[in-house]
Amino acid sequence: MIATDLLLDANADLAIERGDFVLGESDAQHIDLLLQTNQGEWRQDPLVGVGLSRYIVSTYGPGQTAELTRNVSIQLERDGYTIIELDLANLSSALINAERL
């Protein structure tokens, strides 16, 4: 099932075209927001968020890969996704393939 929601532009602002909000397929946007935000940034659910930036700026080895993979898995499953494929061993070529039930 593909999610439809309000879309964001490149600056993470609401996308507006012809004076109206833009609606569209939003699964990629949802996953991106889960990865970018930190826990505590979502008022309605303070446990949402992976905080990917802290993994990018630190030394990234097998321990961090395992931790990040676990965190991403938990967040995706909490948001109703089924993980098809998840490979975060190399962040520059990370693979996240998930779909909503």
N, C-alpha and C positions, 0 to 999 in steps of 0.2 A: 504494500500500500504506500503510495507516494504522498508525502505531506505537502500541503499547500499553505503558504503563510505570506505575510508581508515581507517583501525583500528589502535588503539593505544594499546601499551603493558601496563603492570602493572605500569610502571614508567611514563606513559603519553607521551612516545616517539612513533614515528611511528613504527608500528610492521613490521618487515622484516623477511621473511622466504626465504631461498634459494636465497638470494641476490635480492629479489624483495619485493615491498610493498604488504601488506596483505589487500585484499578487503573482505568485508563481511557485514552481517546484522548489522546495526549501530544505530538502534533506541535507544537501552539501553545506548549506548555510548553518543548519542546526549543529552538525558535527563540528564545523569550524568554530562556532561559538563555544561549544563544549570544550574544545581543545584550548582556545585562547583565554578563556576566563578562569579566574581562581575561585576556589571555594570561598563563599561568603559574599561574592559580588552579586548574586541573584537573591533579591529580597524574599521572593516567594519560596525559594528552596536553597538555603545556604550550603547544602552539601553538593550542589552542582558545580562542576568546573574541574579541569585537569591542571591548568597553569603551565602550559607547554613552554612558556618563555624561560622558566627556571631550569628546564632540561637543556635548552638551547645554549644558555650562557655558562653552563657548568661542564665539567669533564663528563663525557658520556661513554660509559662502558657497559659491560654485561649486567651489572647490578642495577644501573639506571634504566637499562632497556627493560629488564624484568619489572621494575617498579612502574615505569611508564605504561607498559603493556597491560599490567594489572589495573592501573587507574583508568586507562582509556576503556578497557573492557567493562569495568564497573559502570562508568558513566554512560556508555552506549546502551548497555542493558537496562539501566535505570530509566533511560529515555525511550525505551520500547524498541530498540534495534536488536536484530539478530546479527551477530558477527559472522561474516562469510570468510573473510581473510583479513589478518592483521599482522603486519610485519613492520616493526619499529626499530629494527637493529641499526639502520642507518637513517637518520632523520632527514637527510637531503633527498632520499628516495623512499620515504615511508609509504606504506601501502595500507589503506584503511578501506575495506569494502564491507559495508553493512547495509541492511535493509530493514524497514519497519514491518512488523507482522500485520 
